[in-house]
């Protein structure tokens, strides 16, 4: 039974409540379309009280993006046990959970939204990308990546981001297919780099050696092999230039 008496919130608790309310509203509509009045109404307080805790919509928007950025970066954390393909697939599942639940907010974070060009927002975007990059290197058990490996991992993080943004525009490709395709994309990027670099080739061989035939990378290999004609005698050989 309730007494109808509201508990008074402390300053930090009220700030966190407002950030949560704003993030929830931004998850369903672009931050440009959400007013301070709506945020105040959803939080059950007056508009002037919102300004008491945040000097303006911009500061509240950036605080909400900070929470979103921290949560998104955490989606890439995965225990380093088991085959890499399965780990990356779980990471992509959590990544798309976030994208699916916070579509407009995710798009605002990655595209800048109303804070486009602001150093604060740009720094948060860079932090998310770097956190994802560091986590993927941890999965690969590499502390000091080569130039080619850095290119592969950073390219893949960028690809995952752009793929999610495109997917949000209509969701025309089944989500589960995209998650698997992105894991395959990582393997493909690594394979292309391995064709040019002996160290990358050695790392890729090690990754594939731990992969089960029915895992994501095993499936990719099977799909690629199926594309190769049974008779390839007429295909000219390509010189091995990896060590040149």
GUVOFI-335816 format. One record per atom (N, C-alpha, C): atom name; x, y, z. Coordinates in nm, 2 decimals, always signed. Layout:
BEGIN
atom_xx_yy_zz
CA_X_Y_Z
...
***
This chain:
BEGIN
atom_xx_yy_zz
N_+0.09_-0.12_+0.00
CA_+0.00_+0.00_+0.00
C_+0.09_+0.12_+0.00
N_+0.06_+0.22_-0.09
CA_+0.14_+0.34_-0.10
C_+0.08_+0.45_-0.02
N_+0.17_+0.54_+0.03
CA_+0.12_+0.65_+0.11
C_+0.10_+0.77_+0.02
N_+0.15_+0.77_-0.10
CA_+0.14_+0.88_-0.19
C_+0.24_+0.99_-0.17
N_+0.34_+0.96_-0.08
CA_+0.44_+1.06_-0.05
C_+0.57_+1.02_-0.13
N_+0.62_+1.11_-0.21
CA_+0.73_+1.08_-0.29
C_+0.86_+1.10_-0.21
N_+0.95_+1.00_-0.24
CA_+1.08_+1.01_-0.17
C_+1.17_+1.11_-0.24
N_+1.23_+1.20_-0.16
CA_+1.31_+1.30_-0.22
C_+1.45_+1.24_-0.26
N_+1.49_+1.27_-0.39
CA_+1.61_+1.22_-0.44
C_+1.73_+1.31_-0.41
N_+1.84_+1.25_-0.39
CA_+1.96_+1.33_-0.38
C_+2.01_+1.38_-0.52
N_+2.10_+1.47_-0.52
CA_+2.14_+1.54_-0.64
C_+2.19_+1.43_-0.74
N_+2.28_+1.35_-0.70
CA_+2.34_+1.25_-0.80
C_+2.23_+1.15_-0.84
N_+2.15_+1.11_-0.75
CA_+2.04_+1.01_-0.79
C_+1.95_+1.08_-0.89
N_+1.91_+1.20_-0.87
CA_+1.83_+1.27_-0.96
C_+1.89_+1.29_-1.10
N_+2.02_+1.32_-1.10
CA_+2.09_+1.33_-1.23
C_+2.09_+1.20_-1.31
N_+2.11_+1.09_-1.23
CA_+2.12_+0.96_-1.30
C_+1.98_+0.92_-1.35
N_+1.87_+0.96_-1.28
CA_+1.74_+0.94_-1.32
C_+1.71_+1.01_-1.45
N_+1.75_+1.14_-1.46
CA_+1.73_+1.22_-1.58
C_+1.80_+1.17_-1.69
N_+1.93_+1.12_-1.67
CA_+2.01_+1.06_-1.78
C_+1.94_+0.94_-1.83
N_+1.89_+0.85_-1.74
CA_+1.82_+0.73_-1.78
C_+1.69_+0.76_-1.86
N_+1.61_+0.86_-1.81
CA_+1.49_+0.90_-1.88
C_+1.53_+0.95_-2.02
N_+1.63_+1.04_-2.03
CA_+1.67_+1.10_-2.16
C_+1.71_+0.99_-2.25
N_+1.79_+0.89_-2.20
CA_+1.84_+0.78_-2.29
C_+1.73_+0.70_-2.34
N_+1.63_+0.67_-2.25
CA_+1.52_+0.59_-2.30
C_+1.44_+0.67_-2.41
N_+1.42_+0.80_-2.39
CA_+1.35_+0.87_-2.50
C_+1.43_+0.88_-2.63
N_+1.57_+0.90_-2.61
CA_+1.65_+0.90_-2.73
C_+1.66_+0.76_-2.80
N_+1.63_+0.66_-2.72
CA_+1.63_+0.52_-2.78
C_+1.52_+0.50_-2.89
N_+1.42_+0.58_-2.88
CA_+1.30_+0.57_-2.97
C_+1.28_+0.68_-3.07
N_+1.35_+0.79_-3.04
CA_+1.34_+0.91_-3.13
C_+1.47_+0.98_-3.13
N_+1.50_+1.05_-3.24
CA_+1.62_+1.13_-3.25
C_+1.62_+1.23_-3.13
N_+1.74_+1.25_-3.07
CA_+1.75_+1.36_-2.97
C_+1.70_+1.49_-3.01
N_+1.71_+1.52_-3.14
CA_+1.66_+1.65_-3.19
C_+1.51_+1.67_-3.17
N_+1.44_+1.55_-3.17
CA_+1.30_+1.56_-3.16
C_+1.24_+1.55_-3.01
N_+1.33_+1.53_-2.92
CA_+1.30_+1.52_-2.78
C_+1.32_+1.66_-2.71
N_+1.22_+1.71_-2.64
CA_+1.23_+1.84_-2.58
C_+1.26_+1.82_-2.43
N_+1.30_+1.93_-2.37
CA_+1.33_+1.93_-2.22
C_+1.19_+1.90_-2.15
N_+1.08_+1.96_-2.20
CA_+0.95_+1.94_-2.14
C_+0.91_+1.79_-2.14
N_+0.94_+1.72_-2.24
CA_+0.91_+1.58_-2.24
C_+1.00_+1.50_-2.14
N_+1.12_+1.54_-2.13
CA_+1.21_+1.47_-2.04
C_+1.16_+1.50_-1.89
N_+1.13_+1.63_-1.87
CA_+1.08_+1.66_-1.74
C_+0.95_+1.59_-1.70
N_+0.86_+1.58_-1.80
CA_+0.73_+1.51_-1.78
C_+0.75_+1.36_-1.75
N_+0.84_+1.30_-1.83
CA_+0.87_+1.16_-1.81
C_+0.94_+1.13_-1.67
N_+1.02_+1.23_-1.62
CA_+1.08_+1.21_-1.49
C_+0.99_+1.25_-1.38
N_+0.88_+1.31_-1.41
CA_+0.79_+1.35_-1.30
C_+0.83_+1.48_-1.23
N_+0.90_+1.57_-1.30
CA_+0.95_+1.69_-1.23
C_+0.92_+1.81_-1.33
N_+0.95_+1.93_-1.28
CA_+0.92_+2.04_-1.36
C_+1.04_+2.07_-1.45
N_+1.01_+2.15_-1.56
CA_+1.11_+2.19_-1.65
C_+1.23_+2.27_-1.58
N_+1.19_+2.37_-1.50
CA_+1.30_+2.44_-1.43
C_+1.39_+2.35_-1.34
N_+1.33_+2.24_-1.29
CA_+1.41_+2.15_-1.21
C_+1.51_+2.07_-1.29
N_+1.48_+2.04_-1.42
CA_+1.57_+1.98_-1.51
C_+1.69_+2.07_-1.53
N_+1.67_+2.20_-1.55
CA_+1.77_+2.30_-1.57
C_+1.86_+2.32_-1.44
N_+1.80_+2.28_-1.33
CA_+1.87_+2.29_-1.20
C_+1.99_+2.19_-1.20
N_+1.96_+2.08_-1.26
CA_+2.06_+1.97_-1.26
C_+2.15_+1.97_-1.39
N_+2.10_+2.02_-1.50
CA_+2.17_+2.03_-1.62
C_+2.15_+2.17_-1.68
N_+2.26_+2.24_-1.72
CA_+2.24_+2.38_-1.77
C_+2.17_+2.39_-1.90
N_+2.15_+2.28_-1.97
CA_+2.08_+2.28_-2.10
C_+2.07_+2.14_-2.16
N_+1.99_+2.13_-2.27
CA_+1.97_+2.01_-2.33
C_+2.10_+1.94_-2.38
N_+2.19_+2.03_-2.42
CA_+2.32_+1.98_-2.47
C_+2.39_+1.90_-2.37
N_+2.40_+1.95_-2.25
CA_+2.47_+1.88_-2.14
C_+2.40_+1.75_-2.10
N_+2.27_+1.75_-2.10
CA_+2.20_+1.63_-2.07
C_+2.22_+1.53_-2.18
N_+2.21_+1.58_-2.30
CA_+2.24_+1.49_-2.42
C_+2.37_+1.42_-2.41
N_+2.48_+1.50_-2.38
CA_+2.61_+1.45_-2.37
C_+2.62_+1.35_-2.25
N_+2.55_+1.37_-2.14
CA_+2.56_+1.28_-2.03
C_+2.49_+1.15_-2.07
N_+2.38_+1.16_-2.14
CA_+2.31_+1.04_-2.18
C_+2.40_+0.96_-2.28
N_+2.47_+1.03_-2.37
CA_+2.56_+0.96_-2.47
C_+2.67_+0.90_-2.39
N_+2.72_+0.96_-2.29
CA_+2.83_+0.90_-2.21
C_+2.79_+0.77_-2.15
N_+2.67_+0.76_-2.10
CA_+2.62_+0.63_-2.05
C_+2.61_+0.53_-2.16
N_+2.55_+0.57_-2.27
CA_+2.53_+0.48_-2.39
C_+2.67_+0.44_-2.44
N_+2.77_+0.53_-2.45
CA_+2.90_+0.49_-2.49
C_+2.96_+0.39_-2.40
N_+2.95_+0.40_-2.27
CA_+3.01_+0.31_-2.18
C_+2.94_+0.17_-2.19
N_+2.81_+0.17_-2.21
CA_+2.74_+0.05_-2.22
C_+2.78_-0.02_-2.35
N_+2.79_+0.05_-2.46
CA_+2.82_+0.00_-2.59
C_+2.96_-0.06_-2.59
N_+3.06_+0.01_-2.53
CA_+3.19_-0.04_-2.52
C_+3.20_-0.17_-2.44
N_+3.11_-0.18_-2.34
CA_+3.11_-0.31_-2.26
C_+3.06_-0.43_-2.33
N_+2.98_-0.40_-2.44
CA_+2.93_-0.52_-2.52
C_+3.04_-0.60_-2.59
N_+3.16_-0.54_-2.60
CA_+3.27_-0.61_-2.67
C_+3.35_-0.69_-2.57
N_+3.32_-0.68_-2.44
CA_+3.40_-0.76_-2.35
C_+3.35_-0.90_-2.35
N_+3.44_-1.00_-2.36
CA_+3.40_-1.14_-2.37
C_+3.52_-1.22_-2.31
N_+3.48_-1.32_-2.23
CA_+3.59_-1.41_-2.17
C_+3.67_-1.48_-2.29
N_+3.80_-1.48_-2.27
CA_+3.88_-1.54_-2.38
C_+3.89_-1.69_-2.38
N_+3.78_-1.75_-2.37
CA_+3.77_-1.90_-2.37
C_+3.69_-1.95_-2.50
N_+3.74_-2.05_-2.56
CA_+3.67_-2.11_-2.67
C_+3.71_-2.06_-2.80
N_+3.66_-2.11_-2.91
CA_+3.70_-2.07_-3.05
C_+3.67_-1.92_-3.07
N_+3.76_-1.85_-3.14
CA_+3.74_-1.71_-3.17
C_+3.61_-1.68_-3.24
N_+3.57_-1.76_-3.34
CA_+3.45_-1.73_-3.42
C_+3.33_-1.73_-3.33
N_+3.31_-1.82_-3.23
CA_+3.20_-1.82_-3.14
C_+3.20_-1.70_-3.05
N_+3.32_-1.66_-3.01
CA_+3.33_-1.54_-2.92
C_+3.29_-1.42_-3.00
N_+3.34_-1.40_-3.12
CA_+3.30_-1.28_-3.20
C_+3.15_-1.28_-3.23
N_+3.09_-1.40_-3.25
CA_+2.95_-1.41_-3.27
C_+2.87_-1.36_-3.15
N_+2.91_-1.40_-3.03
CA_+2.84_-1.35_-2.91
C_+2.86_-1.20_-2.90
N_+2.98_-1.15_-2.93
CA_+3.00_-1.01_-2.92
C_+2.90_-0.93_-3.02
N_+2.89_-0.99_-3.14
CA_+2.80_-0.92_-3.24
C_+2.66_-0.93_-3.19
N_+2.62_-1.04_-3.12
CA_+2.48_-1.05_-3.07
C_+2.45_-0.94_-2.97
N_+2.55_-0.92_-2.88
CA_+2.53_-0.81_-2.78
C_+2.53_-0.67_-2.84
N_+2.62_-0.66_-2.94
CA_+2.63_-0.53_-3.01
C_+2.50_-0.50_-3.08
N_+2.44_-0.59_-3.15
CA_+2.31_-0.57_-3.21
C_+2.20_-0.56_-3.12
N_+2.21_-0.62_-3.00
CA_+2.11_-0.60_-2.90
C_+2.10_-0.45_-2.86
N_+2.22_-0.39_-2.85
CA_+2.22_-0.25_-2.81
C_+2.17_-0.17_-2.93
N_+2.21_-0.20_-3.05
CA_+2.17_-0.12_-3.17
C_+2.02_-0.13_-3.18
N_+1.96_-0.26_-3.17
CA_+1.82_-0.28_-3.18
C_+1.74_-0.20_-3.07
N_+1.79_-0.20_-2.95
CA_+1.72_-0.14_-2.84
C_+1.73_+0.01_-2.84
N_+1.84_+0.06_-2.89
CA_+1.87_+0.21_-2.88
C_+1.90_+0.26_-3.02
N_+1.82_+0.23_-3.12
CA_+1.85_+0.27_-3.26
C_+1.88_+0.42_-3.28
N_+1.79_+0.51_-3.25
CA_+1.81_+0.65_-3.27
C_+1.93_+0.70_-3.18
N_+1.94_+0.65_-3.06
CA_+2.05_+0.69_-2.97
C_+2.18_+0.64_-3.03
N_+2.19_+0.52_-3.08
CA_+2.31_+0.47_-3.14
C_+2.35_+0.55_-3.26
N_+2.25_+0.58_-3.35
CA_+2.28_+0.66_-3.46
C_+2.33_+0.80_-3.43
N_+2.27_+0.86_-3.32
CA_+2.31_+0.99_-3.28
C_+2.45_+0.98_-3.22
N_+2.49_+0.88_-3.15
CA_+2.62_+0.86_-3.09
C_+2.72_+0.86_-3.21
N_+2.70_+0.77_-3.30
CA_+2.79_+0.74_-3.41
C_+2.80_+0.85_-3.52
N_+2.69_+0.92_-3.53
CA_+2.68_+1.03_-3.63
C_+2.70_+1.17_-3.57
N_+2.70_+1.18_-3.44
CA_+2.72_+1.31_-3.38
C_+2.59_+1.37_-3.33
N_+2.48_+1.34_-3.40
CA_+2.35_+1.40_-3.36
C_+2.36_+1.55_-3.35
N_+2.28_+1.61_-3.25
CA_+2.28_+1.75_-3.23
C_+2.41_+1.80_-3.18
N_+2.50_+1.71_-3.14
CA_+2.63_+1.76_-3.09
C_+2.74_+1.74_-3.20
N_+2.70_+1.72_-3.33
CA_+2.79_+1.70_-3.43
C_+2.91_+1.80_-3.43
N_+3.03_+1.75_-3.43
CA_+3.14_+1.84_-3.43
C_+3.19_+1.88_-3.30
N_+3.12_+1.84_-3.19
CA_+3.16_+1.88_-3.06
C_+3.28_+1.79_-3.02
N_+3.38_+1.84_-2.95
CA_+3.49_+1.76_-2.91
C_+3.45_+1.66_-2.81
N_+3.35_+1.68_-2.72
CA_+3.31_+1.59_-2.62
C_+3.25_+1.47_-2.69
N_+3.16_+1.49_-2.79
CA_+3.10_+1.38_-2.85
C_+3.20_+1.30_-2.94
N_+3.28_+1.37_-3.01
CA_+3.38_+1.30_-3.09
C_+3.47_+1.21_-3.01
N_+3.51_+1.26_-2.89
CA_+3.59_+1.19_-2.80
C_+3.52_+1.06_-2.75
N_+3.39_+1.07_-2.72
CA_+3.32_+0.95_-2.68
C_+3.31_+0.85_-2.79
N_+3.29_+0.89_-2.91
CA_+3.29_+0.80_-3.03
C_+3.42_+0.73_-3.04
N_+3.53_+0.81_-3.03
CA_+3.66_+0.75_-3.04
C_+3.69_+0.65_-2.93
N_+3.64_+0.68_-2.81
CA_+3.66_+0.58_-2.70
C_+3.59_+0.45_-2.72
N_+3.47_+0.46_-2.78
CA_+3.40_+0.33_-2.81
C_+3.47_+0.25_-2.91
N_+3.52_+0.32_-3.02
CA_+3.59_+0.25_-3.12
C_+3.72_+0.19_-3.07
N_+3.79_+0.26_-2.98
CA_+3.92_+0.21_-2.93
C_+3.89_+0.10_-2.83
N_+3.79_+0.11_-2.75
CA_+3.76_+0.00_-2.66
C_+3.73_-0.13_-2.73
N_+3.65_-0.12_-2.85
CA_+3.63_-0.24_-2.93
C_+3.76_-0.29_-2.99
N_+3.84_-0.20_-3.03
CA_+3.97_-0.24_-3.09
C_+4.06_-0.32_-2.99
N_+4.06_-0.26_-2.87
CA_+4.14_-0.33_-2.76
C_+4.09_-0.46_-2.73
N_+3.96_-0.48_-2.72
CA_+3.89_-0.60_-2.68
C_+3.92_-0.71_-2.79
N_+3.92_-0.67_-2.92
CA_+3.94_-0.77_-3.02
C_+4.09_-0.82_-3.02
N_+4.18_-0.72_-2.99
CA_+4.32_-0.76_-2.98
C_+4.34_-0.86_-2.86
N_+4.26_-0.84_-2.75
CA_+4.26_-0.93_-2.64
C_+4.22_-1.07_-2.68
N_+4.11_-1.07_-2.76
CA_+4.07_-1.20_-2.81
C_+4.18_-1.28_-2.89
N_+4.26_-1.20_-2.96
CA_+4.36_-1.25_-3.04
C_+4.49_-1.28_-2.96
N_+4.49_-1.23_-2.83
CA_+4.60_-1.25_-2.74
C_+4.73_-1.17_-2.80
N_+4.70_-1.05_-2.85
CA_+4.81_-0.97_-2.91
C_+4.82_-0.84_-2.83
N_+4.93_-0.81_-2.78
CA_+4.95_-0.68_-2.71
C_+5.00_-0.57_-2.80
N_+5.09_-0.61_-2.89
CA_+5.15_-0.51_-2.99
C_+5.12_-0.56_-3.13
N_+5.01_-0.51_-3.19
CA_+4.98_-0.56_-3.32
C_+5.07_-0.50_-3.43
N_+5.08_-0.58_-3.53
CA_+5.16_-0.53_-3.65
C_+5.07_-0.43_-3.72
N_+5.13_-0.37_-3.82
CA_+5.05_-0.27_-3.89
C_+4.94_-0.33_-3.97
N_+4.96_-0.45_-4.02
CA_+4.85_-0.52_-4.10
C_+4.74_-0.56_-4.00
N_+4.78_-0.61_-3.89
CA_+4.67_-0.66_-3.79
C_+4.59_-0.54_-3.74
N_+4.66_-0.43_-3.71
CA_+4.59_-0.31_-3.67
C_+4.49_-0.27_-3.78
N_+4.53_-0.27_-3.90
CA_+4.45_-0.23_-4.01
C_+4.32_-0.32_-4.02
N_+4.34_-0.45_-4.00
CA_+4.23_-0.55_-4.01
C_+4.13_-0.52_-3.90
N_+4.18_-0.51_-3.77
CA_+4.09_-0.49_-3.66
C_+4.02_-0.36_-3.67
N_+4.09_-0.25_-3.69
CA_+4.02_-0.12_-3.70
C_+3.92_-0.11_-3.82
N_+3.96_-0.18_-3.93
CA_+3.87_-0.18_-4.04
C_+3.74_-0.26_-4.01
N_+3.76_-0.37_-3.93
CA_+3.64_-0.45_-3.90
C_+3.55_-0.37_-3.80
N_+3.61_-0.30_-3.70
CA_+3.53_-0.23_-3.61
C_+3.45_-0.12_-3.68
N_+3.51_-0.05_-3.78
CA_+3.44_+0.05_-3.86
C_+3.33_-0.02_-3.94
N_+3.36_-0.14_-3.99
CA_+3.26_-0.21_-4.08
C_+3.14_-0.24_-3.99
N_+3.16_-0.29_-3.87
CA_+3.05_-0.33_-3.78
C_+2.96_-0.21_-3.75
N_+3.03_-0.09_-3.73
CA_+2.96_+0.03_-3.70
C_+2.87_+0.07_-3.82
N_+2.93_+0.08_-3.94
CA_+2.86_+0.12_-4.06
C_+2.75_+0.03_-4.10
N_+2.78_-0.10_-4.08
CA_+2.68_-0.20_-4.11
C_+2.55_-0.19_-4.02
N_+2.57_-0.16_-3.89
CA_+2.46_-0.14_-3.80
C_+2.38_-0.02_-3.84
N_+2.45_+0.09_-3.88
CA_+2.38_+0.21_-3.91
C_+2.30_+0.19_-4.04
N_+2.35_+0.12_-4.14
CA_+2.27_+0.09_-4.26
C_+2.16_+0.00_-4.23
N_+2.18_-0.10_-4.14
CA_+2.07_-0.19_-4.10
C_+1.96_-0.12_-4.04
N_+1.99_-0.02_-3.96
CA_+1.88_+0.05_-3.89
C_+1.78_+0.12_-3.99
N_+1.83_+0.15_-4.11
CA_+1.75_+0.21_-4.21
C_+1.66_+0.11_-4.28
N_+1.57_+0.05_-4.21
CA_+1.47_-0.04_-4.28
C_+1.49_-0.19_-4.23
N_+1.60_-0.22_-4.17
CA_+1.63_-0.36_-4.12
C_+1.59_-0.46_-4.23
N_+1.65_-0.44_-4.35
CA_+1.61_-0.52_-4.47
C_+1.68_-0.65_-4.47
N_+1.79_-0.67_-4.39
CA_+1.86_-0.80_-4.38
C_+1.83_-0.86_-4.24
N_+1.80_-0.98_-4.23
CA_+1.77_-1.04_-4.10
C_+1.89_-1.02_-4.01
N_+1.86_-0.98_-3.89
CA_+1.97_-0.95_-3.80
C_+2.07_-1.06_-3.77
N_+2.02_-1.18_-3.75
CA_+2.11_-1.30_-3.73
C_+2.20_-1.32_-3.84
N_+2.16_-1.30_-3.96
CA_+2.24_-1.31_-4.08
C_+2.35_-1.21_-4.08
N_+2.32_-1.09_-4.04
CA_+2.42_-0.98_-4.04
C_+2.53_-1.01_-3.93
N_+2.48_-1.06_-3.82
CA_+2.58_-1.09_-3.71
C_+2.68_-1.19_-3.76
N_+2.63_-1.30_-3.82
CA_+2.72_-1.40_-3.87
C_+2.80_-1.35_-3.98
N_+2.74_-1.27_-4.07
CA_+2.82_-1.21_-4.18
C_+2.94_-1.13_-4.13
N_+2.91_-1.05_-4.03
CA_+3.02_-0.97_-3.97
C_+3.14_-1.05_-3.92
N_+3.10_-1.16_-3.86
CA_+3.21_-1.25_-3.81
C_+3.28_-1.31_-3.93
N_+3.21_-1.34_-4.03
CA_+3.28_-1.39_-4.16
C_+3.36_-1.28_-4.22
N_+3.31_-1.15_-4.21
CA_+3.39_-1.04_-4.26
C_+3.52_-1.03_-4.19
N_+3.52_-1.05_-4.06
CA_+3.65_-1.05_-3.99
C_+3.75_-1.16_-4.04
N_+3.70_-1.28_-4.06
CA_+3.78_-1.38_-4.12
C_+3.83_-1.35_-4.26
N_+3.74_-1.29_-4.34
CA_+3.78_-1.25_-4.47
C_+3.89_-1.15_-4.48
N_+3.87_-1.05_-4.39
CA_+3.97_-0.94_-4.38
C_+4.11_-1.00_-4.34
N_+4.10_-1.09_-4.24
CA_+4.23_-1.15_-4.19
C_+4.29_-1.24_-4.30
N_+4.20_-1.31_-4.38
CA_+4.26_-1.40_-4.49
C_+4.32_-1.32_-4.60
N_+4.26_-1.21_-4.64
CA_+4.32_-1.12_-4.74
C_+4.46_-1.07_-4.69
N_+4.46_-1.02_-4.57
CA_+4.59_-0.97_-4.52
C_+4.69_-1.09_-4.51
N_+4.65_-1.21_-4.47
CA_+4.74_-1.32_-4.46
C_+4.80_-1.36_-4.60
N_+4.73_-1.32_-4.71
CA_+4.78_-1.35_-4.84
C_+4.90_-1.26_-4.87
N_+4.92_-1.16_-4.80
CA_+5.03_-1.06_-4.82
C_+5.14_-1.07_-4.71
N_+5.11_-1.13_-4.60
CA_+5.20_-1.12_-4.48
C_+5.21_-1.26_-4.41
N_+5.33_-1.30_-4.40
CA_+5.36_-1.43_-4.34
C_+5.31_-1.44_-4.19
N_+5.33_-1.33_-4.11
CA_+5.29_-1.33_-3.97
C_+5.14_-1.34_-3.96
N_+5.07_-1.27_-4.05
CA_+4.92_-1.28_-4.05
C_+4.88_-1.42_-4.09
N_+4.95_-1.48_-4.19
CA_+4.91_-1.61_-4.23
C_+4.93_-1.71_-4.11
N_+5.04_-1.70_-4.04
CA_+5.06_-1.78_-3.92
C_+4.95_-1.77_-3.82
N_+4.91_-1.64_-3.79
CA_+4.81_-1.62_-3.69
C_+4.67_-1.68_-3.74
N_+4.64_-1.66_-3.87
CA_+4.52_-1.71_-3.92
C_+4.51_-1.86_-3.92
N_+4.62_-1.93_-3.95
CA_+4.63_-2.08_-3.94
C_+4.60_-2.12_-3.80
N_+4.66_-2.05_-3.70
CA_+4.64_-2.08_-3.56
C_+4.49_-2.06_-3.52
N_+4.43_-1.96_-3.57
CA_+4.29_-1.93_-3.54
C_+4.20_-2.05_-3.60
N_+4.22_-2.08_-3.72
CA_+4.14_-2.18_-3.79
C_+4.17_-2.32_-3.73
N_+4.28_-2.35_-3.67
CA_+4.31_-2.48_-3.61
C_+4.23_-2.50_-3.49
N_+4.18_-2.40_-3.43
CA_+4.10_-2.41_-3.31
C_+3.95_-2.40_-3.34
N_+3.92_-2.39_-3.46
CA_+3.78_-2.37_-3.50
C_+3.71_-2.50_-3.53
N_+3.59_-2.53_-3.48
CA_+3.52_-2.65_-3.52
C_+3.46_-2.63_-3.66
N_+3.44_-2.75_-3.72
CA_+3.38_-2.74_-3.86
C_+3.25_-2.67_-3.86
N_+3.17_-2.68_-3.76
CA_+3.04_-2.62_-3.76
C_+3.04_-2.48_-3.69
N_+3.15_-2.43_-3.67
CA_+3.16_-2.29_-3.61
C_+3.15_-2.19_-3.72
N_+3.15_-2.06_-3.68
CA_+3.13_-1.95_-3.78
C_+3.24_-1.95_-3.89
N_+3.37_-1.97_-3.85
CA_+3.48_-1.97_-3.95
C_+3.48_-2.09_-4.03
N_+3.44_-2.21_-3.97
CA_+3.43_-2.33_-4.04
C_+3.32_-2.32_-4.15
N_+3.21_-2.26_-4.12
CA_+3.11_-2.23_-4.21
C_+3.15_-2.14_-4.33
N_+3.23_-2.04_-4.29
CA_+3.28_-1.95_-4.40
C_+3.37_-2.03_-4.49
N_+3.46_-2.11_-4.44
CA_+3.55_-2.19_-4.53
C_+3.47_-2.28_-4.62
N_+3.36_-2.34_-4.56
CA_+3.28_-2.43_-4.64
C_+3.21_-2.35_-4.75
N_+3.16_-2.23_-4.72
CA_+3.09_-2.15_-4.82
C_+3.18_-2.11_-4.94
N_+3.31_-2.08_-4.90
CA_+3.40_-2.03_-5.00
C_+3.45_-2.15_-5.09
N_+3.47_-2.26_-5.03
CA_+3.51_-2.38_-5.10
C_+3.40_-2.42_-5.20
N_+3.27_-2.40_-5.16
CA_+3.16_-2.44_-5.25
C_+3.16_-2.35_-5.38
N_+3.22_-2.23_-5.36
CA_+3.22_-2.14_-5.48
C_+3.33_-2.17_-5.58
N_+3.43_-2.25_-5.54
CA_+3.54_-2.28_-5.62
C_+3.50_-2.39_-5.72
N_+3.52_-2.37_-5.85
CA_+3.48_-2.48_-5.95
C_+3.56_-2.61_-5.92
N_+3.49_-2.72_-5.95
CA_+3.56_-2.85_-5.92
C_+3.68_-2.86_-6.01
N_+3.68_-2.81_-6.13
CA_+3.79_-2.81_-6.22
C_+3.85_-2.67_-6.24
N_+3.97_-2.66_-6.20
CA_+4.03_-2.52_-6.20
C_+4.17_-2.53_-6.27
N_+4.18_-2.63_-6.36
CA_+4.31_-2.64_-6.43
C_+4.35_-2.53_-6.52
N_+4.24_-2.46_-6.57
CA_+4.26_-2.35_-6.66
C_+4.29_-2.22_-6.59
N_+4.28_-2.22_-6.46
CA_+4.31_-2.09_-6.38
C_+4.45_-2.07_-6.37
N_+4.51_-1.96_-6.41
CA_+4.65_-1.94_-6.40
C_+4.70_-1.93_-6.26
N_+4.81_-1.98_-6.23
CA_+4.87_-1.97_-6.09
C_+4.91_-1.83_-6.06
N_+4.91_-1.79_-5.94
CA_+4.95_-1.66_-5.89
C_+5.07_-1.67_-5.81
N_+5.18_-1.61_-5.84
CA_+5.31_-1.61_-5.76
C_+5.28_-1.58_-5.62
N_+5.35_-1.65_-5.53
CA_+5.34_-1.62_-5.39
C_+5.43_-1.50_-5.36
N_+5.37_-1.39_-5.32
CA_+5.44_-1.26_-5.30
C_+5.44_-1.22_-5.15
N_+5.39_-1.31_-5.06
CA_+5.38_-1.27_-4.92
C_+5.51_-1.23_-4.86
N_+5.62_-1.29_-4.90
CA_+5.75_-1.26_-4.83
C_+5.83_-1.16_-4.91
N_+5.77_-1.11_-5.02
CA_+5.85_-1.01_-5.09
C_+5.85_-0.87_-5.03
***
